[in-house]
Amino acid sequence: MTAASLTALTILGVAMVLFVRGTWRHDVVAFGALMAAVCVGVVDADRALRGFGHPAVFTVAAVLVISRALQISGALDGIAERLARLEQRPGLQLAALTGLATGLSTVMNNVGALALVMPLAMETSARSGRPPSRVLLPIAFGAILGGLGTLIGTPPNLVVSLYRAERLGEGFAMFEYLPLGLPIALAGGAFLLGAAPRLLAGRDREGRPTAVAFEVEKYVTELRVAHGSRLIGQTLAELADPAERDLEVLGLVRSEVPLFQSIFHLPLRPGDVLVLRAHSRTFERLARIPGLEHVPTTTDADAEPAASAETGVVEVVVPVGSRMEGRTPRSLRLHTRMGINILAIGRRGRPFADRLGDVVLRAGDVLLLQGDREKIAETSQTYGCLPLAERDLRMTKPRHRHLPALLFLAAIALTATHALPVHIAFGLAVVGLVVSQSFTIRQLYETIDWSVIVLLAAMIPLGEALETTGATAAIAGWLAGSGGGAGAIPALALLLATTALLTNFVNNAATAVVMAPIGFELATELHWDPDPFLMAVTVGASCAFVTPIGHQNSVLIMGPGGYSFGDFARVGLPLTLVVFAVAIPAIALLWPPTR
């Protein structure tokens, strides 16, 4: 192994560690690694930004836009309404919801498919008295499995296909993945419907409410003791109700000084702020106690919303890439801009160390928003949040309800018939959305998850550097020595397992960028046809089931579903084994390894 290849692997290794640690965003890590590679001469400066013009990057952006257009058009609401009628048959309803998410994700972004189905799943769970944890994880994993079915189902499919086109002159066709993806989705879906609810059943005995909508985790909120309140002079110990198990007093803020110890015997004073953690039901009861008032997260004097018949409280979740991610409620100033208050924040894990207005929001946080319902819908769209209920919170009123679906189908047809390359066909669909005013320019740019775009664009030159320096060939040689001696099937299994392990800690698109050249070189090393090895990489890159950090879908459901890290391993590990059991023989049958 040369010095250049060792340098490239070192930069990639450091990037992988930083990906796993999560200290910085994955796009920042990837771009920093690219700049480091340029500085040490591993990547040529003239080719460093080539990734931003790569067809895979452009196609991912276009699919994100079209998926969002489908989501807000309302074209799929009829299907959702029919599924809502199955609430008396929970098993059938879960199968229908999971099937819908799986089917949608074959032709649209995985996260977009989940975003369409998740509000309906939450609402039906509340009506039927089932905990959301029984429903959300099968739906999220089903959406990931569905992405294996077509070229545009998930970014790794596009990355691997376009890599094949660079090396062999032609990529995989639109539906060439379907014979492999369909049996995997069916087997995985059967596991999710049959075994996953049982694997998650024990967690429902942990005291989580099951019959009230969205009481899936505790919110942190702040209530102020008003002047003239009857609570003045009483202590927290006197106010505490031993039967109130859902309420935790985290601290008390007096004269802007947070107090977190020895507070239960302090007499309350006017202006004291109680920092509480409670389920939404308990929070609503506390808010009605005379003498306690909500503390706005903004410093505006007029922060309290005006009374209105349309005023309501809606829960939304912060997805990966949201404009709220990394910002504080105070800096957002939602009341000034939109007339919306953030009443409370829900997050898995340890309580917040800061005042509510200074909490840095993360992906997966659940916010309790109060204000005019139309403004909440507009806020959700502007900041990229997803409502957990009330599908009537339409983000826009589209001029042409079915046009996005028609443009999408046209792009698929043009790609499937090889009339146009995939990036051109979907680019034309985006142009059609804008020209028809089904989608504004502002919506277009706000819809694209730029962190994914930058990640892909930065990783592509790094992947090329691994090839040009010989690092890819060295890794392929090690894999060939480890499993290739026993034949092509063990080598495929080893490659798939390596890719699956990596994708549980690194973004799936980045995993595909790194592993596709390794799979190709492994096939070359063993003198086998590369297609089965590239397919193994494709499948492995979508096996992000074991950890909650491997895929955006997992991050999105962790808060609303009240999941722990172990819940994903409990379901994800056997699901991964199911995928392996189907994928290896299916790949060998569909793309027989030949010399």
C-alpha positions in Angstrom: 0.0 0.0 0.0 1.4 3.4 -1.0 1.8 6.5 1.1 -1.0 8.2 -0.9 -3.4 5.3 -0.3 -2.6 5.3 3.4 -3.2 9.0 3.5 -6.5 8.7 1.8 -7.6 5.9 4.1 -6.5 7.9 7.2 -8.6 10.9 6.0 -11.6 8.6 5.4 -11.1 6.8 8.7 -11.1 10.1 10.6 -14.2 11.2 8.7 -15.9 7.9 9.7 -15.1 8.4 13.3 -16.5 11.9 13.2 -19.6 10.7 11.4 -20.2 8.2 14.3 -19.5 10.7 17.1 -22.0 13.2 15.6 -20.2 16.2 17.0 -20.5 18.0 13.7 -23.0 17.6 10.9 -22.2 14.9 8.3 -22.0 17.4 5.5 -19.5 19.5 7.4 -17.4 16.5 8.1 -17.5 15.3 4.5 -16.6 18.7 3.1 -13.8 19.1 5.7 -12.4 15.7 4.7 -12.5 16.7 1.1 -10.6 20.0 1.8 -8.0 18.0 3.8 -7.6 15.6 0.9 -7.0 18.5 -1.4 -4.4 20.1 0.9 -2.3 16.9 1.2 -2.5 16.2 -2.6 -4.7 13.1 -2.5 -7.5 14.9 -4.4 -6.6 17.2 -7.3 -7.8 20.8 -6.7 -9.2 21.0 -10.2 -11.5 18.0 -9.6 -12.4 18.7 -5.9 -15.8 20.2 -6.7 -16.6 17.8 -9.5 -19.1 16.1 -7.2 -21.5 19.1 -7.2 -22.1 18.5 -10.9 -22.4 14.7 -10.6 -25.6 13.3 -12.1 -26.3 11.3 -8.8 -26.2 14.6 -6.8 -28.6 16.3 -9.2 -30.9 13.4 -9.4 -31.2 13.1 -5.6 -32.1 16.8 -5.4 -34.7 16.4 -8.1 -36.3 13.4 -6.4 -36.4 15.3 -3.1 -38.3 18.1 -4.8 -40.8 15.9 -6.6 -41.4 13.8 -3.5 -42.2 16.9 -1.6 -44.5 18.1 -4.3 -46.4 14.8 -4.1 -46.6 15.1 -0.4 -48.2 18.5 -0.3 -50.4 18.1 -3.4 -52.9 16.0 -1.5 -53.1 13.5 -4.3 -52.6 10.6 -1.9 -55.1 11.7 0.8 -57.8 9.4 -0.6 -55.7 6.4 0.1 -54.9 7.6 3.6 -58.6 8.2 4.4 -59.5 4.7 3.4 -56.7 3.3 5.7 -58.1 5.3 8.6 -61.3 3.3 8.4 -59.5 0.2 9.4 -58.9 1.3 13.0 -61.1 -1.5 14.3 -58.7 -4.1 12.8 -55.3 -3.0 14.1 -53.3 -5.9 12.5 -54.8 -5.2 9.0 -54.3 -1.4 9.5 -50.7 -1.9 10.4 -50.2 -4.1 7.4 -51.9 -1.5 5.2 -49.8 1.4 6.6 -46.6 -0.5 6.3 -47.5 -1.6 2.8 -48.3 2.0 1.8 -45.0 3.3 3.1 -43.1 0.5 1.4 -44.9 1.1 -1.9 -44.5 4.8 -1.9 -40.8 4.6 -1.1 -40.1 2.6 -4.3 -40.8 5.7 -6.3 -40.1 8.6 -3.9 -37.7 9.5 -1.1 -37.8 7.3 1.9 -38.3 10.2 4.3 -41.0 11.6 2.1 -42.9 8.3 2.2 -42.6 8.2 6.0 -43.7 11.8 6.3 -46.9 11.0 4.4 -47.8 8.0 6.5 -46.5 8.9 9.9 -49.3 11.5 10.8 -52.0 9.0 9.9 -50.2 6.3 11.9 -50.0 8.5 15.0 -53.7 9.5 14.7 -55.0 5.9 14.2 -52.8 4.7 17.1 -54.4 7.3 19.4 -57.9 6.3 18.3 -57.3 2.6 18.8 -55.4 3.0 22.1 -52.2 1.4 20.7 -48.8 2.8 21.6 -47.2 4.6 18.7 -44.1 2.5 19.3 -45.9 -0.6 18.0 -46.6 1.2 14.7 -43.9 3.7 13.8 -40.9 1.5 13.6 -42.4 -1.1 11.2 -43.6 1.8 9.0 -40.2 3.5 9.0 -38.3 0.3 8.3 -40.8 -0.7 5.6 -40.1 2.6 3.9 -36.4 1.8 3.9 -37.0 -1.6 2.4 -39.2 -0.2 -0.3 -36.4 2.0 -1.5 -34.6 -1.1 -2.8 -37.3 -1.6 -5.5 -36.3 1.0 -8.2 -33.4 3.1 -9.4 -34.8 6.3 -7.6 -36.1 4.5 -4.5 -33.0 5.5 -2.4 -29.8 7.4 -3.1 -27.5 4.3 -2.8 -29.3 2.8 -5.8 -28.5 5.9 -7.9 -24.9 6.1 -6.7 -24.2 2.4 -7.5 -25.9 2.7 -10.9 -24.0 5.7 -12.0 -20.8 4.2 -10.8 -21.5 1.2 -12.9 -22.2 3.6 -15.9 -18.8 5.2 -15.4 -17.0 1.9 -15.3 -19.0 -0.2 -17.8 -20.7 2.4 -19.9 -24.2 1.7 -18.7 -26.0 1.8 -15.3 -28.8 -0.2 -13.9 -32.2 0.3 -15.4 -35.2 1.9 -13.6 -36.8 -1.4 -12.6 -33.7 -3.6 -12.7 -33.6 -3.6 -8.9 -37.2 -4.8 -8.6 -36.7 -8.6 -8.9 -34.3 -8.3 -5.9 -36.0 -5.5 -4.0 -39.5 -7.1 -4.1 -38.7 -10.4 -2.3 -36.6 -8.5 0.2 -39.4 -6.1 0.9 -42.0 -9.0 1.2 -39.8 -11.0 3.6 -38.9 -8.0 5.6 -42.5 -6.8 5.7 -43.6 -10.2 6.9 -41.1 -10.0 9.7 -42.0 -6.4 10.7 -45.7 -7.3 10.9 -45.3 -10.7 12.6 -42.3 -10.4 14.9 -41.6 -6.7 15.4 -44.8 -5.9 17.5 -43.9 -8.8 19.8 -40.3 -7.7 20.1 -41.5 -4.2 21.1 -44.4 -5.4 23.3 -42.3 -5.6 26.5 -41.5 -1.9 26.4 -45.1 -0.9 26.8 -45.0 -2.0 30.4 -42.6 0.8 31.2 -45.3 3.2 32.2 -45.8 4.9 28.9 -49.4 6.0 28.3 -51.1 4.1 25.5 -54.6 5.6 25.1 -53.9 9.3 24.8 -52.8 10.8 21.5 -49.0 11.5 21.2 -48.2 11.0 24.9 -45.1 9.1 23.8 -42.5 11.1 25.7 -42.2 13.8 28.3 -42.0 17.5 27.3 -40.0 20.1 29.1 -41.8 23.3 29.7 -41.7 26.4 31.9 -44.5 27.9 33.9 -44.2 31.2 35.8 -45.8 32.0 39.2 -47.9 35.1 38.5 -48.3 38.1 40.8 -51.2 37.6 43.1 -51.1 33.8 42.7 -52.4 31.7 45.6 -49.2 29.6 45.1 -47.0 32.4 46.5 -45.5 31.3 49.8 -46.1 27.6 49.2 -43.2 25.2 48.5 -42.8 22.7 45.8 -43.0 20.0 48.3 -46.4 21.2 49.4 -47.6 21.4 45.8 -46.3 18.0 44.8 -48.9 15.3 44.3 -47.5 11.9 45.1 -50.0 10.3 42.6 -48.7 12.5 39.8 -46.1 10.1 38.4 -45.8 11.8 35.1 -44.5 15.1 36.5 -40.9 16.0 37.3 -39.7 19.3 38.7 -36.3 19.8 37.1 -35.5 23.2 38.5 -36.6 26.7 39.5 -35.4 30.0 37.9 -35.5 33.0 40.3 -34.3 36.4 39.1 -32.9 34.8 36.0 -30.7 32.5 38.2 -31.4 28.7 37.6 -31.6 26.7 40.8 -31.5 22.9 40.5 -30.7 21.7 44.1 -32.6 22.0 47.4 -35.5 23.7 45.8 -38.4 21.7 47.1 -38.6 23.6 50.4 -38.1 27.1 49.0 -41.3 29.3 49.3 -42.4 30.4 45.9 -42.2 34.0 45.0 -43.9 36.1 42.2 -42.0 35.7 39.0 -40.5 32.3 39.9 -40.2 30.0 36.8 -40.8 26.3 37.3 -38.9 24.1 34.9 -41.1 21.0 34.5 -41.0 17.7 32.6 -44.4 16.1 32.0 -46.5 14.3 29.5 -48.8 16.5 27.5 -51.9 15.5 29.5 -50.2 16.6 32.8 -48.9 19.8 31.1 -52.4 20.8 29.9 -53.7 20.3 33.5 -51.0 22.4 35.0 -51.5 25.2 32.5 -55.1 25.5 33.7 -54.1 26.2 37.4 -54.8 29.8 38.3 -51.6 31.7 39.0 -49.4 29.7 36.6 -48.7 31.1 33.2 -46.8 29.9 30.2 -43.3 31.4 29.8 -42.8 32.3 26.1 -39.5 31.4 24.5 -39.2 34.8 22.8 -38.3 38.1 24.5 -41.1 39.9 22.7 -43.5 41.7 25.0 -46.5 40.6 23.0 -45.5 36.9 23.0 -48.9 35.5 24.0 -51.1 34.6 21.1 -54.4 36.3 20.5 -57.4 34.2 21.2 -59.0 32.8 18.1 -61.4 30.1 17.1 -58.7 28.8 14.8 -56.1 28.7 17.5 -54.9 25.3 18.5 -52.0 23.3 19.8 -50.2 21.0 17.3 -47.3 18.7 17.7 -44.6 18.6 15.1 -41.3 16.7 14.8 -38.0 18.3 13.7 -36.5 16.1 10.9 -32.9 15.9 9.8 -32.1 18.9 7.7 -34.9 21.1 9.1 -34.1 24.8 9.3 -34.8 24.5 13.0 -32.0 22.0 13.6 -29.1 23.6 15.4 -31.1 26.7 16.4 -32.8 27.8 19.7 -36.5 28.7 20.2 -35.4 32.2 21.2 -33.4 32.7 18.0 -36.3 31.5 15.8 -38.6 34.2 17.1 -41.6 32.3 15.8 -44.1 34.6 17.4 -42.7 37.8 15.8 -42.5 36.1 12.4 -45.4 33.8 12.4 -47.5 34.4 15.5 -46.6 31.0 16.9 -45.5 30.0 20.3 -43.4 27.0 21.3 -45.1 25.8 24.4 -42.9 22.8 25.1 -40.1 20.6 23.7 -39.9 16.8 23.9 -36.7 14.9 23.6 -35.5 11.4 24.3 -32.7 11.3 26.9 -31.4 13.6 29.6 -33.3 16.8 30.6 -32.1 20.1 29.1 -29.3 22.0 30.9 -30.5 25.4 29.5 -33.6 27.5 29.7 -36.2 26.4 27.3 -35.6 29.3 25.0 -31.9 28.5 24.8 -32.2 24.8 24.0 -30.5 23.9 20.8 -33.0 21.9 18.8 -32.0 18.5 17.3 -33.4 16.2 14.7 -36.1 14.1 16.3 -37.3 16.7 18.8 -41.0 17.1 19.2 -42.4 20.6 19.6 -45.7 21.7 21.0 -46.7 24.7 18.8 -49.6 27.0 19.7 -51.2 29.5 17.4 -53.4 29.8 14.3 -53.7 26.5 12.6 -53.0 27.9 9.1 -49.9 29.7 10.5 -48.7 26.5 12.1 -49.0 24.8 8.8 -47.1 27.6 7.1 -44.5 27.5 9.8 -44.1 23.7 9.4 -43.5 24.1 5.7 -41.1 27.1 6.1 -38.9 25.4 8.7 -39.2 21.8 7.3 -41.1 20.3 10.2 -43.6 17.4 10.0 -47.0 17.5 11.9 -47.7 14.5 13.9 -51.5 14.8 13.5 -54.2 16.5 11.6 -53.6 15.8 8.0 -55.8 18.7 7.2 -52.9 21.0 8.0 -52.3 21.3 4.2 -49.0 23.1 3.5 -50.3 24.7 0.4 -53.4 24.6 -1.8 -52.0 23.4 -5.1 -53.3 24.8 -8.3 -53.1 21.4 -10.0 -53.7 18.6 -7.6 -52.7 15.7 -9.8 -50.0 17.4 -11.9 -47.0 16.4 -9.7 -48.0 12.8 -9.9 -48.4 13.0 -13.7 -45.0 14.6 -14.1 -43.4 12.1 -11.8 -44.9 9.2 -13.8 -43.7 10.8 -17.0 -40.1 11.1 -15.6 -40.2 7.4 -14.6 -41.5 6.4 -18.1 -38.8 8.4 -19.8 -36.1 6.8 -17.7 -37.5 3.3 -17.9 -37.7 3.4 -21.7 -34.1 4.9 -21.9 -35.5 7.9 -23.7 -33.6 10.2 -21.4 -31.0 9.8 -18.7 -32.5 9.7 -15.2 -31.1 13.1 -14.1 -32.4 14.8 -17.2 -35.9 13.2 -17.0 -36.4 14.2 -13.4 -34.8 17.6 -14.0 -37.5 18.2 -16.6 -40.2 17.1 -14.1 -38.9 19.8 -11.7 -39.1 22.4 -14.4 -42.7 21.3 -15.1 -43.6 21.8 -11.4 -42.2 25.3 -11.4 -43.6 26.4 -14.8 -47.1 25.1 -13.8 -46.8 27.0 -10.5 -47.4 23.7 -8.6 -44.2 24.5 -6.8 -42.6 27.9 -6.2 -38.9 28.6 -6.5 -38.8 29.3 -2.8 -40.4 25.9 -2.0 -38.0 24.2 -4.4 -34.9 25.5 -2.6 -36.3 24.9 0.9 -37.3 21.4 0.0 -33.8 20.2 -1.0 -31.9 18.7 1.9 -28.7 20.5 1.2 -26.8 18.6 3.9 -27.3 15.4 1.8 -26.3 17.2 -1.4 -23.1 18.6 0.1 -22.3 15.2 1.7 -22.7 13.4 -1.6 -20.8 16.0 -3.6 -17.9 15.9 -1.1 -17.8 12.1 -0.9 -17.6 11.4 -4.6 -14.1 12.9 -5.1 -13.0 11.2 -1.9 -14.3 7.9 -3.3 -12.4 8.5 -6.5 -9.3 9.2 -4.5 -9.5 5.8 -2.9 -9.4 4.3 -6.3 -6.7 6.4 -7.9 -4.4 5.9 -4.9 -4.9 2.2 -4.8 -6.6 2.1 -1.4 -9.7 0.5 -2.9 -7.7 -2.3 -4.5 -5.9 -2.9 -1.2 -9.2 -3.2 0.7 -10.7 -5.4 -2.1 -7.6 -7.6 -1.9 -8.1 -8.1 1.9 -11.7 -9.0 1.4 -10.8 -11.4 -1.4 -8.3 -13.1 0.9 -10.8 -13.2 3.8 -13.8 -14.7 1.9 -13.0 -15.0 -1.8 -11.1 -18.3 -1.4 -14.3 -20.1 -0.6 -16.0 -18.8 -3.7 -18.2 -16.0 -4.9 -21.1 -16.5 -2.5 -19.0 -16.1 0.7 -17.3 -13.1 -0.9 -20.8 -11.6 -1.6 -21.9 -12.2 1.9 -18.7 -10.6 3.4 -19.1 -7.6 1.2 -22.8 -7.2 2.1 -22.1 -7.6 5.8 -19.3 -5.0 5.6 -21.5 -2.5 3.8 -24.4 -3.1 6.3 -22.1 -2.5 9.2 -20.8 0.7 7.8 -24.2 2.1 6.9 -25.5 1.8 10.4 -23.1 4.5 11.5 -22.6 6.5 8.3 -25.1 8.0 5.9 -26.3 5.4 3.4 -25.3 7.5 0.3 -21.8 8.0 1.7 -21.6 4.3 2.3 -22.5 3.5 -1.3 -19.9 6.0 -2.6 -17.1 4.2 -0.5 -18.2 0.6 -1.0 -19.2 0.6 -4.7 -15.6 0.9 -5.9 -14.6 -1.7 -3.3 -17.2 -4.1 -4.6 -16.1 -3.6 -8.2 -12.5 -4.1 -7.3 -13.4 -7.2 -5.3 -15.1 -8.7 -8.4 -12.1 -7.8 -10.5 -9.7 -9.4 -8.0 -11.7 -12.6 -8.0 -12.3 -12.4 -11.8 -16.1 -12.4 -11.4 -18.8 -10.4 -13.0 -19.2 -7.1 -11.1 -23.0 -6.8 -11.1 -23.7 -9.2 -8.2 -21.1 -7.4 -6.1 -22.6 -4.0 -6.9 -26.0 -5.3 -6.0 -24.6 -6.6 -2.7 -23.4 -3.1 -2.0 -26.8 -1.6 -2.9 -28.6 -4.0 -0.5 -26.1 -3.5 2.3 -26.2 0.3 2.1 -30.0 0.1 2.8 -29.6 -2.2 5.9 -29.5 0.8 8.4 -31.7 -0.9 10.9 -29.6 -1.6 13.9 -28.9 1.9 15.2 -31.0 5.0 15.2 -28.3 7.1 13.6 -27.9 5.2 10.4 -31.0 6.5 8.6 -33.1 9.7 8.7 -36.2 7.6 9.1 -34.9 6.2 12.4 -34.0 9.7 13.7 -37.5 10.9 12.7 -39.4 8.3 14.7 -37.2 8.1 17.7 -38.9 11.0 19.6 -42.5 10.4 18.6 -42.2 6.7 19.2 -40.4 7.0 22.5 -37.8 4.5 21.3 -34.4 3.8 23.0 -31.2 2.8 21.2 -31.8 -0.8 22.1 -35.2 -0.9 20.5 -33.6 -0.5 17.1 -31.1 -3.3 17.7 -33.9 -5.5 19.1 -35.8 -5.3 15.8 -33.1 -4.2 13.4 -30.6 -7.0 13.9 -33.0 -9.9 13.1 -34.5 -7.9 10.3 -30.9 -7.5 8.8 -30.5 -11.3 9.1 -33.8 -11.7 7.2 -32.6 -9.4 4.5 -29.3 -11.3 4.2 -31.1 -14.7 4.0 -33.1 -13.4 1.1 -30.6 -11.2 -0.7 -27.7 -13.6 -1.0 -29.5 -16.4 -2.8 -31.6 -13.9 -4.8 -28.5 -12.1 -6.1 -26.8 -15.4 -6.9 -29.9 -16.4 -8.9 -30.6 -13.1 -10.7 -27.0 -12.2 -11.4 -25.1 -15.5 -11.4 -21.4 -14.9 -10.6 -19.5 -15.8 -13.7 -15.9 -15.5 -14.6 
